[in-house]
Amino acid sequence: MRFSSTARSRIASNSACCSAVESSFDEGQSMLATVAIQTPRNSRGTGGGSTAPSIGRQAPINSTIAQIRQLENVRFDMVGVGMTVGGVPACGQSVFIVFVKNRFPLMKLVARALTLPPRRVFRIDRSAYGSADNVLLSLEADGGVGWGEAAPRGYYGTSTEEVIRQLSDLSRNGLPPPPSGPQDLPHLWEEWRRLLPSSPSAWCALDLACWDWLAKKKGLSVHELVHGRPPEPVLSSFTLGISDLGELPEKLAEVDGLPVLKLKVDRTGDLDLVRMTAAACPAARLRVDANASWTPSLLERSIPDLARLNVHLLEQPLPPDKDEPLAAFRGRCPFEFFADESTPDLDGLGDALARYDGVNFKLTKVGGLTPVLRLAAAARAAGLKTMVGCMLESELLIAAGLVAAAGTDYADLDGAWLLKPGPFRGLSYQDGYIRPAAGPGFGLTTQA
C-alpha cells in the first residue's frame, strides 16, 4: 500500500528538500519509506567512498524528519534513519531509508444487500416497487463502527449487486485511512470517486459510513459536526404514489392533517389523484411529481388545472434530455419547477438556472452527504432553491438527508415512512415534521 496522493503532495509541499516519498506496509503495520533528500554539493565528506551520512548531510535529513512529523494528515512517527543507498549523485541528492511506525487505524468494510418492503406497493410512472433493494455498508476502524447506505436503481444505470461488488473489491485492494476530522471528508470523498469512477451509490455508502464513524468517535451527532449545533425537526412532504381510486380513501386518511403532500402522476396526465387530495386536504400545500413522464404539450394542457388546484411545485415534468422547453414556461406559471432526474452537478447549474426554479438533491444520486452539502450551497449561491429528497430508504439514509435539509428550502424525506419497520430506528414523525434521532453519529439504534 502506498501513501495517498494527498499525503505525498503534503510532504513534498512542506519539505523543500524532500522530493519523493513512497511506502509499503508489512504485516506488523510498520512502514518502510524511501525519501530522496537534497543535500549540499560540498557535503560529500571524506572517507574513501563511505556511504555513511556525513555531518553536512545530516542537517537536511533532520529538517525533513521534523517537517514530516508536523504534518497533521500524515500520521506517523519517525523511528530512525538508515544508511544511504548507493553513492551520492553529482546533483547532490542522496537517498536514505527511513523506518516509520504506522499509526493509521485500518478500515474494514462489509457490504451486503438490504431488502426493504414498503407498507404497500409504491408506484411511480416507470416502476412499481414491491420491495426496495438497497446496499448496507459497515465500516470498522479503531474500535468503532460506522454505517452507510445507498439505494441503487436501474434507471440510473446501477444495481445492488454491482455496488456490493465494487465495495467488496475496494476493501480487498486497500483503503485510505479513516478521517481524523470533518476537514478530511471532502478529500476522502474525492478519493472514493477516484477509486470507483462513475459509482455515486458506492460513494454515498462510503461517505455516510465515514460521517457516522467519525461523529461517533468524537461523541457528537453528524448534524453537530456539520452545522455546529444540535439538530431540529424538519418539515417534510409526504408522498402518495400513483393510486387506484379504490385505495385512495385509506391513503388520504393516513395523510389527513399533514401540511405538505407530494402526489405522483404518470404519462397519461390524469390529475384525479390531485383533485381528490385537494378536496380531502384543503389546507395542505401540494407538490406534483411526474417523474419525467410528460411532454411539453401535456404540460401546456395541465397548467390551468394545476393552478386551480393550488399546486405550489411541479417536479421534473419533462425527461432530462428533453427539458429545454421549460425555459419558455417559467415566469408564466404560478408554481415552481424543480429538477430531480435532471439534477445537475456543479458544471450543469447554468442549464438548471434557465429551466428550473430549484433542484432536488438525493444523496444516492450525487454520492453522499458531502457532495450534497457542496452542491446545495453552490445552487443557493447561483439563485436556485434547494430540496433534499429520497428514494425508498431506511432511516439511515433519511437521517443523513435530515442533516443536509437543515440548509435547504424544502425536504422530501418520507422514504422510511413509506416502508415497513427496517433495521434502523430512532426517527419520529409528528404533524408533518421528522425529528432526528438523539445520540452520536446518525443517532440510530440498529438490528442490522
Secondary structure, DSSP 8 states (H G I E B T S, - for coil): ----HHHHHHHHHH-TTEEEEEEEE-TTSEEEEEEEEE--GGG---SSS--S--HHHHHHHHHHHHHHHT-TTS-EEEEEEEEESS---TTSEEEEEEEEEE-----EEEEEEEEE-BSS-EE-SS-EES-EEEEEEEEEETTEEEEEEE---GGGT--HHHHHHHHHHHHHH------SSGGGHHHHHHHHHHHSTT-HHHHHHHHHHHHHHHHHHHTSBHHHHHHSS----EE--EEE-S--GGGHHHHHHHHTT-SEEEEE--TT---HHHHHHHHH-TTSEEEEE-TT---HHHHHHHHHHHHHTTEEEEE--S-GGG-TTHHHHTTSSSSEEEESTT---GGGHHHHHHH-SEEEEEHHHHTSHHHHHHHHHHHHHHT-EEEEE--S--HHHHHHHHHHHTTSSEE---TTTTBS--SEE--EEETTEEE---SSBT--EE--
